[in-house]
């Protein structure tokens, strides 16, 4: 929750990680853009929206486009009903 609605730089990610919450997670390496906290951090996500965006970026890199690092990324949360939440890059 500490990274919602704050600007971060996404440096890299690894997909299809198995955690205690199950398989198919994604680990995202990032830094805070405007924070006294120094260093790189990671968060784990199972969000299909975030994973899809990251995998499309990876596919573009494989075609020769320079994607990472991506600066000024904001992760937002949207309620999608029935007590469910979706996360997306803004």
N, C-alpha and C positions, 0 to 999 in steps of 0.2 A: 504494500500500500504506500510505502514511502516514495515510490517512483511515479505514482499517478499524478498527472497534471503538472509535472515539472520537466524542464528541458534536460534531455540527456543526449549523449553521443553514443550510438551503437557501433561497436568496433568489430564484432564478429559473433558467430553463434554456432552451436552444434545441435543438430536435430536428432531425433530418435534415441533419446536417452531414457533409460529405465531408472526410475526413482522408487522410493517407498510408496509413492502414490500411483505407481504403475508405469507401463511403457508409453512411448510416444511423446515424451516431454521434450522441451527445447531449452537449452541453456544459452542465455544471451549475455555477452560481455559488454559492459558499458561504463561510462564515466558520467558524473554529474557535470552539466555545463556551468552552472553558477552556484557553486557550493563550496564551503570551506573544506569539505571532505575531499581528500586527495586519493588518487589511486584508482584502480579498476575494480569493478564489482560485477557480480553476475546475479541474474534472477532466472528462475525456472518457470516455464509456462506450459500449459496444455491448451492454451487458446488457439483454436483453429484459425482465427483471423490473423493473429500475430504470426503464427507459424507459416501460413500461406504467403503473407507479405515477405517474410524473411526468405522463404524458399524461392520466390520469384526473383528476389534480389540476387540470390546465389546463382540462379540460372542465367541472369543477365551478366554476371561476372564471368561465367564460363564461356559466354559469347564475346568476351573481351572488354566489357564495359567496367569502368572503375566505380564501384558502389560504396564499399566500406572504407573508412568510417562514414557514418551518416550523422551529421550534426543537427542540433535543434529538433530532436524527435520528442514528441510528447505522447505518452500512453494515456488513453482515456478509457473510461468505463461507461457502458450503456446497458441499462436494464432492458431485457428482451421479453419480459413477462414470465409468469409462473415462478417467480423467485429466482430466475436465471439471469446471469450477467454475461455480457460480451466485452472483450477488450479490443482496442484498435489503436493503430498508430495515427497520429494527427500531424 
